[in-house]
């Protein structure tokens, strides 16, 4: 059952780029979160291709940038999924794998303007073809204005998709694990 929703321009286009993720031109820290040190460049748009059949190998020519929300740890009890960027990324990676796409970037952001270069550097450089986020709640936290970001995606001819899979139900132990990971570097914190 595919519950994903697609937000795309009228032509349903994706940004074209070179195949493969090696030698990326944007600065990235060890967690894969991009920084805004790369200067944006304009990339041409090409039509999106259909996803391969289930069980097919990932298509390195369709590359996805995952957008996760950077939500304060203080909100863990109220909304653990928004705090747990690992689960957000896992949901998007599962969605991409089911489509045969490859995740090449993981962005962890909070309230960025719709045109911030940290969001667009990999798209502009041709290292990612489109964006996916776990759901609209995540996107609402990640960017300052979802409507403006959607309009910018349309203007640039870049797809924006939501995985739309079920969020995990967090037990007390799962919340404690997220808290430990994010608050104590010696307990395995890796920035996500």
Secondary structure by P-SEA (a helix, b strand, c coil): cccbbbbbcccbbbbbbbcccccccccccccccccccbbbbbbbbbbbbbbccccccccccbbbbbbbbbccccccccccccccaaaaaaaaaaaaaaacccccbbbbbccccccccccccccccccccccccccaaaaaaacccaaaaaaaaaaabbbbbbcccccccccaaaaaaaaaaacccccccccc
